Amino acid sequence: MPFDDWMTPPEELELARLFLTHIDFDPASNAVAQEFVKAKTFGSLSAEDQKLKACIGECIGDSLQHNWSGRVWLNPPYSAGNIDAFVNKAVDSLPTIERMLVLVNSSTDTEWFHKLLANCTSVLFYRRRIKFWKIFNNKAHSRWQSATNGKIVNNPRYLNTLFMFSRSDEFDSQRFNWLYSERGTILRGKQY
């Protein structure tokens, strides 16, 4: 199943790295995004990405077929079926994950959203839509040309939610609040 790419903008990735301190694993990514994410290891279904080593992190191929551990950044593919598989894998991997951030659309009517909500340490409901980037011709673009009318656009359709998972609940919850409180409303979940 190919990933449907909505690349996280650099300013959101900077905050994620501040919270995580470093990113060990980005399960749903590509080589272009890794220029910004800077994960040690990433998952991609692209045969080209799978040839890459060291300079931007090692690509392991289909991350759903591998163990997840350490500090994880996940901006999963949002299409039906894809997102379900990534959320299930994320929640199943919690025993081996030290810290994880999962950025998704605020699809509160879905089973996968409630699965994340039921297992998270904290959750941020953004008060604005994130303007994701797209990748064209192996380059990241903050704005792109609409296929329907030719206008330059970056009009996000959905609000977003960021789920935080952590083993050291109190310290990480305070750090998460400190870093993200200006972006929206944060609620405490449970420690896994």
N, CA and C atoms as a LAMMPS dump frame, in Angstrom:
ITEM: TIMESTEP
0
ITEM: NUMBER OF ATOMS
576
ITEM: BOX BOUNDS ff ff ff
-5.0000000000000000e+02 5.0000000000000000e+02
-5.0000000000000000e+02 5.0000000000000000e+02
-5.0000000000000000e+02 5.0000000000000000e+02
ITEM: ATOMS id mol type element x y z
1 1 1 N 0.848 -1.18 0
2 1 2 C 0 0 0
3 1 3 C 0.891 1.24 0
4 2 1 N 0.792 2.097 -1
5 2 2 C 1.637 3.292 -1.051
6 2 3 C 1.223 4.307 0.003
7 3 1 N 2.205 5.081 0.476
8 3 2 C 1.912 6.137 1.436
9 3 3 C 1.337 7.33 0.694
10 4 1 N 0.319 7.957 1.25
11 4 2 C -0.178 9.21 0.7
12 4 3 C 0.476 10.33 1.5
13 5 1 N 1.366 11.051 0.853
14 5 2 C 2.264 11.987 1.532
15 5 3 C 1.648 13.35 1.806
16 6 1 N 1.628 13.716 3.064
17 6 2 C 1.352 15.068 3.531
18 6 3 C 2.49 15.369 4.485
19 7 1 N 3.531 16.013 3.97
20 7 2 C 4.746 16.218 4.744
21 7 3 C 4.547 17.256 5.846
22 8 1 N 5.003 16.922 7.039
23 8 2 C 4.912 17.825 8.182
24 8 3 C 5.793 19.043 7.928
25 9 1 N 5.253 20.255 8.156
26 9 2 C 6.078 21.448 7.952
27 9 3 C 7.24 21.513 8.954
28 10 1 N 8.355 22.119 8.535
29 10 2 C 9.56 22.152 9.381
30 10 3 C 9.341 22.71 10.784
31 11 1 N 8.491 23.722 10.957
32 11 2 C 8.309 24.291 12.299
33 11 3 C 7.671 23.28 13.257
34 12 1 N 6.806 22.413 12.755
35 12 2 C 6.222 21.363 13.606
36 12 3 C 7.266 20.297 13.926
37 13 1 N 8.121 19.995 12.962
38 13 2 C 9.179 19.008 13.194
39 13 3 C 10.205 19.51 14.205
40 14 1 N 10.488 20.808 14.192
41 14 2 C 11.414 21.373 15.182
42 14 3 C 10.876 21.179 16.597
43 15 1 N 9.577 21.429 16.787
44 15 2 C 8.969 21.2 18.101
45 15 3 C 9.016 19.724 18.483
46 16 1 N 8.739 18.865 17.522
47 16 2 C 8.769 17.423 17.789
48 16 3 C 10.16 16.994 18.238
49 17 1 N 11.197 17.5 17.565
50 17 2 C 12.565 17.151 17.968
51 17 3 C 12.899 17.727 19.342
52 18 1 N 12.384 18.907 19.675
53 18 2 C 12.604 19.459 21.017
54 18 3 C 11.979 18.553 22.076
55 19 1 N 10.783 18.056 21.803
56 19 2 C 10.133 17.174 22.772
57 19 3 C 10.837 15.817 22.847
58 20 1 N 11.081 15.215 21.706
59 20 2 C 11.663 13.87 21.675
60 20 3 C 13.172 13.885 21.966
61 21 1 N 13.834 15 21.812
62 21 2 C 15.275 15.26 21.856
63 21 3 C 15.996 14.732 20.616
64 22 1 N 15.547 13.657 20.046
65 22 2 C 16.009 13.153 18.752
66 22 3 C 14.935 12.178 18.261
67 23 1 N 14.96 11.879 16.981
68 23 2 C 13.976 10.954 16.414
69 23 3 C 14.706 9.696 15.972
70 24 1 N 14.386 8.592 16.649
71 24 2 C 14.978 7.314 16.279
72 24 3 C 14.326 6.734 15.032
73 25 1 N 12.991 6.915 14.934
74 25 2 C 12.265 6.202 13.882
75 25 3 C 11.085 7.026 13.389
76 26 1 N 10.954 7.106 12.075
77 26 2 C 9.823 7.734 11.396
78 26 3 C 9.231 6.67 10.478
79 27 1 N 8.161 6.004 10.897
80 27 2 C 7.647 4.847 10.167
81 27 3 C 7.023 5.121 8.799
82 28 1 N 6.487 6.325 8.579
83 28 2 C 5.773 6.61 7.323
84 28 3 C 6.387 7.842 6.673
85 29 1 N 7.444 7.633 5.912
86 29 2 C 8.206 8.771 5.429
87 29 3 C 8.741 8.537 4.031
88 30 1 N 9.682 9.384 3.653
89 30 2 C 10.381 9.266 2.374
90 30 3 C 11.673 10.052 2.479
91 31 1 N 12.532 9.919 1.481
92 31 2 C 13.851 10.552 1.519
93 31 3 C 13.759 12.069 1.552
94 32 1 N 12.814 12.666 0.841
95 32 2 C 12.687 14.121 0.834
96 32 3 C 12.3 14.622 2.221
97 33 1 N 11.322 13.988 2.844
98 33 2 C 10.893 14.398 4.184
99 33 3 C 12.024 14.242 5.195
100 34 1 N 12.882 13.248 5.003
101 34 2 C 13.961 13.002 5.967
102 34 3 C 14.984 14.126 6.018
103 35 1 N 15.035 14.949 4.992
104 35 2 C 15.894 16.128 5.053
105 35 3 C 15.46 17.043 6.196
106 36 1 N 14.171 16.972 6.575
107 36 2 C 13.611 17.812 7.633
108 36 3 C 13.412 17.03 8.937
109 37 1 N 12.972 15.773 8.833
110 37 2 C 12.701 14.954 10.021
111 37 3 C 13.997 14.546 10.712
112 38 1 N 14.942 14.071 9.931
113 38 2 C 16.268 13.672 10.426
114 38 3 C 16.206 12.491 11.393
115 39 1 N 15.394 11.504 11.062
116 39 2 C 15.309 10.292 11.877
117 39 3 C 16.5 9.382 11.595
118 40 1 N 16.9 8.607 12.594
119 40 2 C 17.988 7.646 12.395
120 40 3 C 17.577 6.567 11.403
121 41 1 N 16.307 6.163 11.496
122 41 2 C 15.763 5.132 10.617
123 41 3 C 14.371 5.567 10.18
124 42 1 N 14.005 5.257 8.941
125 42 2 C 12.667 5.599 8.48
126 42 3 C 12.1 4.503 7.6
127 43 1 N 10.778 4.495 7.505
128 43 2 C 10.088 3.534 6.671
129 43 3 C 9.587 4.203 5.409
130 44 1 N 9.742 3.536 4.285
131 44 2 C 9.263 4.035 2.998
132 44 3 C 9.044 2.853 2.078
133 45 1 N 8.041 2.962 1.226
134 45 2 C 7.793 1.901 0.256
135 45 3 C 8.482 2.171 -1.075
136 46 1 N 9.169 3.295 -1.192
137 46 2 C 9.868 3.649 -2.417
138 46 3 C 11.139 2.821 -2.568
139 47 1 N 11.302 2.184 -3.732
140 47 2 C 12.514 1.409 -3.996
141 47 3 C 13.746 2.315 -3.993
142 48 1 N 13.597 3.551 -4.465
143 48 2 C 14.713 4.51 -4.46
144 48 3 C 15.139 4.82 -3.023
145 49 1 N 14.166 5.075 -2.145
146 49 2 C 14.475 5.389 -0.746
147 49 3 C 15.2 4.231 -0.07
148 50 1 N 14.831 3.021 -0.427
149 50 2 C 15.391 1.85 0.235
150 50 3 C 16.87 1.64 -0.081
151 51 1 N 17.399 2.333 -1.08
152 51 2 C 18.823 2.254 -1.409
153 51 3 C 19.66 3.23 -0.582
154 52 1 N 19 4.154 0.113
155 52 2 C 19.712 5.205 0.834
156 52 3 C 20.239 4.71 2.174
157 53 1 N 21.375 5.227 2.569
158 53 2 C 21.988 4.897 3.858
159 53 3 C 22.601 6.151 4.463
160 54 1 N 22.767 6.164 5.736
161 54 2 C 23.549 7.105 6.536
162 54 3 C 23.263 8.589 6.35
163 55 1 N 23.405 9.162 5.154
164 55 2 C 23.331 10.617 5.008
165 55 3 C 21.996 11.182 5.482
166 56 1 N 20.913 10.451 5.309
167 56 2 C 19.623 10.934 5.799
168 56 3 C 18.936 9.901 6.679
169 57 1 N 19.641 8.939 7.137
170 57 2 C 19.038 7.875 7.924
171 57 3 C 18.868 6.633 7.066
172 58 1 N 18.718 5.518 7.697
173 58 2 C 18.589 4.266 6.967
174 58 3 C 17.117 3.959 6.724
175 59 1 N 16.795 3.579 5.496
176 59 2 C 15.424 3.203 5.144
177 59 3 C 15.255 1.701 5.319
178 60 1 N 14.207 1.308 6.061
179 60 2 C 13.978 -0.119 6.301
180 60 3 C 12.885 -0.7 5.419
181 61 1 N 12.303 0.105 4.537
182 61 2 C 11.22 -0.383 3.694
183 61 3 C 9.889 -0.264 4.414
184 62 1 N 9.066 -1.286 4.306
185 62 2 C 7.726 -1.271 4.891
186 62 3 C 7.815 -1.398 6.408
187 63 1 N 7.6 -0.293 7.1
188 63 2 C 7.751 -0.267 8.56
189 63 3 C 6.708 -1.1 9.284
190 64 1 N 5.612 -1.421 8.628
191 64 2 C 4.589 -2.252 9.268
192 64 3 C 5.083 -3.688 9.462
193 65 1 N 6.16 -4.046 8.771
194 65 2 C 6.732 -5.386 8.876
195 65 3 C 7.909 -5.441 9.85
196 66 1 N 8.189 -4.33 10.547
197 66 2 C 9.332 -4.241 11.459
198 66 3 C 8.871 -3.833 12.854
199 67 1 N 9.75 -4.042 13.849
200 67 2 C 9.485 -3.585 15.214
201 67 3 C 9.75 -2.092 15.316
202 68 1 N 8.926 -1.404 16.097
203 68 2 C 9.123 0.017 16.355
204 68 3 C 9.634 0.16 17.78
205 69 1 N 10.599 1.064 17.98
206 69 2 C 11.118 1.283 19.328
207 69 3 C 11.764 2.656 19.425
208 70 1 N 12.123 3.02 20.662
209 70 2 C 12.821 4.275 20.906
210 70 3 C 11.898 5.475 20.878
211 71 1 N 12.364 6.531 20.23
212 71 2 C 11.616 7.784 20.121
213 71 3 C 11.095 7.895 18.698
214 72 1 N 9.768 7.899 18.589
215 72 2 C 9.108 7.751 17.287
216 72 3 C 8.329 9.011 16.932
217 73 1 N 8.483 9.442 15.695
218 73 2 C 7.655 10.507 15.106
219 73 3 C 6.79 9.839 14.042
220 74 1 N 5.467 9.995 14.132
221 74 2 C 4.578 9.38 13.145
222 74 3 C 3.564 10.386 12.628
223 75 1 N 3.673 10.704 11.368
224 75 2 C 2.652 11.421 10.612
225 75 3 C 2.191 10.402 9.58
226 76 1 N 1.178 9.591 9.92
227 76 2 C 0.824 8.453 9.07
228 76 3 C 0.117 8.89 7.796
229 77 1 N 0.065 8.002 6.811
230 77 2 C -0.77 8.283 5.638
231 77 3 C -2.223 8.334 6.103
232 78 1 N -2.975 9.307 5.624
233 78 2 C -4.309 9.565 6.163
234 78 3 C -5.442 8.815 5.459
235 79 1 N -5.156 8.122 4.389
236 79 2 C -6.232 7.442 3.672
237 79 3 C -6.741 6.246 4.482
238 80 1 N -8.027 5.941 4.275
239 80 2 C -8.656 4.811 4.972
240 80 3 C -7.869 3.539 4.679
241 81 1 N -7.711 2.722 5.677
242 81 2 C -6.933 1.497 5.537
243 81 3 C -5.485 1.738 5.914
244 82 1 N -4.845 2.708 5.273
245 82 2 C -3.459 3.046 5.617
246 82 3 C -3.369 3.542 7.046
247 83 1 N -4.182 4.518 7.398
248 83 2 C -4.082 5.097 8.744
249 83 3 C -4.444 4.068 9.816
250 84 1 N -5.413 3.227 9.533
251 84 2 C -5.793 2.18 10.487
252 84 3 C -4.61 1.252 10.781
253 85 1 N -3.903 0.859 9.732
254 85 2 C -2.765 -0.049 9.896
255 85 3 C -1.654 0.607 10.717
256 86 1 N -1.373 1.881 10.457
257 86 2 C -0.313 2.565 11.195
258 86 3 C -0.697 2.815 12.651
259 87 1 N -1.937 3.17 12.897
260 87 2 C -2.376 3.38 14.281
261 87 3 C -2.33 2.065 15.055
262 88 1 N -2.811 0.991 14.453
263 88 2 C -2.766 -0.316 15.121
264 88 3 C -1.328 -0.71 15.46
265 89 1 N -0.414 -0.496 14.509
266 89 2 C 0.993 -0.837 14.739
267 89 3 C 1.582 0.047 15.849
268 90 1 N 1.245 1.341 15.846
269 90 2 C 1.746 2.267 16.877
270 90 3 C 1.294 1.824 18.264
271 91 1 N 0.027 1.531 18.416
272 91 2 C -0.508 1.135 19.722
273 91 3 C 0.052 -0.229 20.142
274 92 1 N 0.157 -1.148 19.202
275 92 2 C 0.74 -2.456 19.52
276 92 3 C 2.217 -2.349 19.925
277 93 1 N 2.902 -1.302 19.449
278 93 2 C 4.33 -1.118 19.723
279 93 3 C 4.619 -0.368 21.017
280 94 1 N 3.595 0.096 21.717
281 94 2 C 3.82 0.913 22.917
282 94 3 C 4.786 0.301 23.933
283 95 1 N 4.787 -1.012 24.154
284 95 2 C 5.734 -1.56 25.141
285 95 3 C 7.206 -1.324 24.796
286 96 1 N 7.532 -1.105 23.524
287 96 2 C 8.936 -0.919 23.128
288 96 3 C 9.254 0.531 22.754
289 97 1 N 8.3 1.418 22.939
290 97 2 C 8.491 2.824 22.581
291 97 3 C 8.717 3.649 23.841
292 98 1 N 9.778 4.457 23.819
293 98 2 C 10.079 5.328 24.95
294 98 3 C 9.185 6.566 24.93
295 99 1 N 9.162 7.242 23.789
296 99 2 C 8.297 8.402 23.555
297 99 3 C 7.828 8.342 22.108
298 100 1 N 6.6 8.817 21.879
299 100 2 C 6.09 8.848 20.511
300 100 3 C 5.128 10.016 20.36
301 101 1 N 5.215 10.696 19.218
302 101 2 C 4.251 11.707 18.82
303 101 3 C 3.575 11.226 17.55
304 102 1 N 2.236 11.329 17.525
305 102 2 C 1.454 10.906 16.359
306 102 3 C 0.585 12.078 15.926
307 103 1 N 0.812 12.578 14.726
308 103 2 C 0.075 13.717 14.184
309 103 3 C -0.951 13.224 13.172
310 104 1 N -2.231 13.534 13.44
311 104 2 C -3.312 13.067 12.567
312 104 3 C -4.352 14.17 12.365
313 105 1 N -5.248 13.925 11.418
314 105 2 C -6.418 14.788 11.291
315 105 3 C -7.337 14.538 12.478
316 106 1 N -8.125 15.539 12.838
317 106 2 C -9.044 15.415 13.979
318 106 3 C -10.315 14.681 13.552
319 107 1 N -10.166 13.42 13.256
320 107 2 C -11.28 12.581 12.793
321 107 3 C -11.895 11.862 13.987
322 108 1 N -12.617 12.617 14.798
323 108 2 C -13.133 12.086 16.061
324 108 3 C -14.217 11.027 15.88
325 109 1 N -14.663 10.826 14.663
326 109 2 C -15.705 9.835 14.404
327 109 3 C -15.132 8.48 13.973
328 110 1 N -13.816 8.311 14.08
329 110 2 C -13.208 7.062 13.612
330 110 3 C -12.729 6.196 14.773
331 111 1 N -12.674 4.908 14.515
332 111 2 C -12.2 3.958 15.519
333 111 3 C -10.723 4.187 15.828
334 112 1 N -9.904 4.455 14.811
335 112 2 C -8.469 4.647 15.029
336 112 3 C -8.19 5.87 15.914
337 113 1 N -8.977 6.951 15.756
338 113 2 C -8.791 8.145 16.574
339 113 3 C -9.026 7.804 18.051
340 114 1 N -10.086 7.063 18.325
341 114 2 C -10.407 6.697 19.709
342 114 3 C -9.426 5.681 20.275
343 115 1 N -8.811 4.879 19.415
344 115 2 C -7.773 3.959 19.879
345 115 3 C -6.555 4.757 20.354
346 116 1 N -6.166 5.793 19.601
347 116 2 C -5.065 6.661 20.024
348 116 3 C -5.426 7.385 21.316
349 117 1 N -6.632 7.928 21.367
350 117 2 C -7.091 8.691 22.525
351 117 3 C -7.111 7.83 23.794
352 118 1 N -7.516 6.594 23.663
353 118 2 C -7.616 5.696 24.823
354 118 3 C -6.257 5.275 25.374
355 119 1 N -5.202 5.434 24.573
356 119 2 C -3.883 4.958 24.986
357 119 3 C -2.842 6.046 25.195
358 120 1 N -3.158 7.288 24.854
359 120 2 C -2.153 8.355 24.897
360 120 3 C -1.893 8.857 26.317
361 121 1 N -0.743 9.501 26.492
362 121 2 C -0.386 10.147 27.751
363 121 3 C -0.991 11.543 27.805
364 122 1 N -0.906 12.267 26.682
365 122 2 C -1.513 13.59 26.523
366 122 3 C -1.94 13.747 25.076
367 123 1 N -2.852 14.695 24.86
368 123 2 C -3.324 14.959 23.503
369 123 3 C -3.471 16.463 23.319
370 124 1 N -3.035 16.936 22.147
371 124 2 C -3.165 18.345 21.78
372 124 3 C -4.184 18.47 20.663
373 125 1 N -5.225 19.26 20.904
374 125 2 C -6.19 19.607 19.869
375 125 3 C -5.782 20.977 19.337
376 126 1 N -5.203 20.995 18.136
377 126 2 C -4.743 22.258 17.551
378 126 3 C -5.916 23.211 17.359
379 127 1 N -5.649 24.492 17.544
380 127 2 C -6.691 25.488 17.307
381 127 3 C -6.634 26.017 15.885
382 128 1 N -5.682 25.565 15.095
383 128 2 C -5.589 25.968 13.693
384 128 3 C -5.236 24.748 12.848
385 129 1 N -5.447 24.869 11.567
386 129 2 C -5.081 23.789 10.658
387 129 3 C -3.593 23.886 10.33
388 130 1 N -2.934 22.751 10.297
389 130 2 C -1.527 22.709 9.912
390 130 3 C -1.459 22.749 8.39
391 131 1 N -0.586 23.577 7.874
392 131 2 C -0.388 23.674 6.422
393 131 3 C 0.719 22.706 6.014
394 132 1 N 0.305 21.487 5.69
395 132 2 C 1.254 20.45 5.295
396 132 3 C 1.903 20.796 3.963
397 133 1 N 3.07 20.225 3.745
398 133 2 C 3.799 20.414 2.496
399 133 3 C 3.528 19.216 1.591
400 134 1 N 3.756 19.399 0.307
401 134 2 C 3.644 18.309 -0.666
402 134 3 C 4.999 18.136 -1.34
403 135 1 N 5.208 16.975 -1.907
404 135 2 C 6.46 16.675 -2.585
405 135 3 C 6.188 16.501 -4.077
406 136 1 N 6.889 17.301 -4.868
407 136 2 C 6.827 17.219 -6.323
408 136 3 C 8.251 17.221 -6.853
409 137 1 N 8.521 16.348 -7.817
410 137 2 C 9.849 16.286 -8.443
411 137 3 C 10.971 16.195 -7.408
412 138 1 N 10.749 15.368 -6.4
413 138 2 C 11.735 15.121 -5.345
414 138 3 C 12.133 16.362 -4.555
415 139 1 N 11.213 17.32 -4.433
416 139 2 C 11.443 18.513 -3.61
417 139 3 C 10.2 18.801 -2.797
418 140 1 N 10.418 19.321 -1.59
419 140 2 C 9.31 19.688 -0.701
420 140 3 C 8.843 21.097 -1.045
421 141 1 N 7.509 21.262 -1.08
422 141 2 C 6.918 22.564 -1.407
423 141 3 C 5.866 22.917 -0.363
424 142 1 N 5.964 24.15 0.164
425 142 2 C 4.977 24.595 1.145
426 142 3 C 3.674 25.012 0.463
427 143 1 N 3.739 25.323 -0.799
428 143 2 C 2.548 25.67 -1.584
429 143 3 C 2.673 24.967 -2.929
430 144 1 N 1.559 24.652 -3.553
431 144 2 C 1.597 23.938 -4.82
432 144 3 C 0.447 24.385 -5.708
433 145 1 N 0.551 23.997 -6.961
434 145 2 C -0.462 24.389 -7.937
435 145 3 C -1.61 23.393 -7.921
436 146 1 N -2.817 23.928 -7.822
437 146 2 C -4.016 23.096 -7.803
438 146 3 C -4.205 22.429 -9.162
439 147 1 N -4.54 21.151 -9.138
440 147 2 C -4.799 20.419 -10.377
441 147 3 C -6.12 20.843 -11.01
442 148 1 N -7.037 21.37 -10.213
443 148 2 C -8.355 21.724 -10.744
444 148 3 C -8.412 23.11 -11.378
445 149 1 N -7.766 24.118 -10.749
446 149 2 C -7.888 25.465 -11.309
447 149 3 C -6.558 26.158 -11.553
448 150 1 N -5.436 25.496 -11.291
449 150 2 C -4.13 26.064 -11.571
450 150 3 C -3.641 27.092 -10.574
451 151 1 N -4.432 27.415 -9.539
452 151 2 C -4.012 28.393 -8.535
453 151 3 C -2.996 27.775 -7.581
454 152 1 N -2.14 28.628 -7.027
455 152 2 C -1.183 28.183 -6.024
456 152 3 C -1.925 28.079 -4.694
457 153 1 N -1.864 26.905 -4.056
458 153 2 C -2.665 26.654 -2.852
459 153 3 C -1.861 25.991 -1.74
460 154 1 N -2.37 26.059 -0.579
461 154 2 C -2.05 25.233 0.583
462 154 3 C -3.194 25.483 1.55
463 155 1 N -4.347 24.96 1.205
464 155 2 C -5.555 25.152 2.002
465 155 3 C -5.898 23.854 2.714
466 156 1 N -5.436 23.7 3.956
467 156 2 C -5.752 22.463 4.674
468 156 3 C -7.246 22.343 4.937
469 157 1 N -7.755 21.136 4.803
470 157 2 C -9.186 20.886 5.005
471 157 3 C -9.549 20.599 6.45
472 158 1 N -8.636 20.018 7.193
473 158 2 C -8.978 19.482 8.505
474 158 3 C -8.168 20.118 9.621
475 159 1 N -8.76 20.159 10.802
476 159 2 C -8.005 20.469 12.008
477 159 3 C -7.151 19.25 12.348
478 160 1 N -6.183 19.43 13.213
479 160 2 C -5.269 18.347 13.521
480 160 3 C -5.199 18.081 15.013
481 161 1 N -4.744 16.883 15.339
482 161 2 C -4.561 16.435 16.712
483 161 3 C -3.189 15.791 16.813
484 162 1 N -2.489 16.072 17.911
485 162 2 C -1.187 15.469 18.17
486 162 3 C -1.297 14.638 19.442
487 163 1 N -1.044 13.343 19.313
488 163 2 C -1.075 12.431 20.459
489 163 3 C 0.345 12.209 20.957
490 164 1 N 0.523 12.25 22.282
491 164 2 C 1.828 12.02 22.89
492 164 3 C 1.742 10.768 23.75
493 165 1 N 2.735 9.921 23.6
494 165 2 C 2.856 8.692 24.375
495 165 3 C 4.221 8.715 25.059
496 166 1 N 4.26 8.372 26.348
497 166 2 C 5.519 8.422 27.078
498 166 3 C 5.527 7.444 28.241
499 167 1 N 6.713 6.912 28.509
500 167 2 C 6.896 6.044 29.674
501 167 3 C 7.107 6.848 30.946
502 168 1 N 7.776 8.009 30.845
503 168 2 C 8.014 8.843 32.032
504 168 3 C 6.969 9.952 32.056
505 169 1 N 5.792 9.574 32.438
506 169 2 C 4.578 10.382 32.321
507 169 3 C 4.706 11.812 32.829
508 170 1 N 5.051 12.021 34.069
509 170 2 C 4.977 13.355 34.654
510 170 3 C 5.933 14.34 34
511 171 1 N 7.196 13.97 33.867
512 171 2 C 8.173 14.86 33.257
513 171 3 C 7.803 15.162 31.809
514 172 1 N 7.498 14.141 31.042
515 172 2 C 7.191 14.346 29.626
516 172 3 C 5.886 15.114 29.439
517 173 1 N 4.913 14.907 30.303
518 173 2 C 3.657 15.663 30.206
519 173 3 C 3.902 17.141 30.447
520 174 1 N 4.732 17.464 31.435
521 174 2 C 5.059 18.868 31.702
522 174 3 C 5.812 19.477 30.529
523 175 1 N 6.755 18.751 29.975
524 175 2 C 7.527 19.226 28.818
525 175 3 C 6.617 19.417 27.605
526 176 1 N 5.724 18.471 27.367
527 176 2 C 4.767 18.557 26.26
528 176 3 C 3.901 19.81 26.424
529 177 1 N 3.374 20.022 27.636
530 177 2 C 2.556 21.215 27.9
531 177 3 C 3.343 22.486 27.639
532 178 1 N 4.566 22.535 28.116
533 178 2 C 5.394 23.719 27.961
534 178 3 C 5.645 24.027 26.477
535 179 1 N 5.946 22.997 25.687
536 179 2 C 6.262 23.2 24.27
537 179 3 C 5.044 23.488 23.4
538 180 1 N 3.909 22.865 23.72
539 180 2 C 2.773 22.89 22.796
540 180 3 C 1.563 23.7 23.255
541 181 1 N 1.547 24.231 24.472
542 181 2 C 0.329 24.858 25.001
543 181 3 C -0.177 26.03 24.165
544 182 1 N 0.696 26.745 23.494
545 182 2 C 0.249 27.87 22.67
546 182 3 C -0.407 27.425 21.366
547 183 1 N -0.287 26.153 21.015
548 183 2 C -0.834 25.662 19.751
549 183 3 C -2.288 25.194 19.86
550 184 1 N -2.782 25.025 21.083
551 184 2 C -4.155 24.57 21.239
552 184 3 C -4.439 24.101 22.654
553 185 1 N -5.415 23.228 22.784
554 185 2 C -5.837 22.703 24.094
555 185 3 C -5.215 21.33 24.308
556 186 1 N -4.606 21.165 25.483
557 186 2 C -3.97 19.886 25.832
558 186 3 C -4.761 19.227 26.945
559 187 1 N -5.034 17.944 26.772
560 187 2 C -5.702 17.135 27.789
561 187 3 C -4.792 15.988 28.171
562 188 1 N -4.836 15.607 29.438
563 188 2 C -4.055 14.465 29.903
564 188 3 C -4.799 13.18 29.595
565 189 1 N -4.052 12.191 29.182
566 189 2 C -4.613 10.87 28.947
567 189 3 C -4.187 9.952 30.068
568 190 1 N -3.72 8.769 29.714
569 190 2 C -3.23 7.844 30.721
570 190 3 C -1.812 7.438 30.386
571 191 1 N -1.09 7.005 31.386
572 191 2 C 0.244 6.492 31.131
573 191 3 C 0.102 5.044 30.713
574 192 1 N 0.798 4.647 29.669
575 192 2 C 0.693 3.251 29.216
576 192 3 C 1.726 2.393 29.89
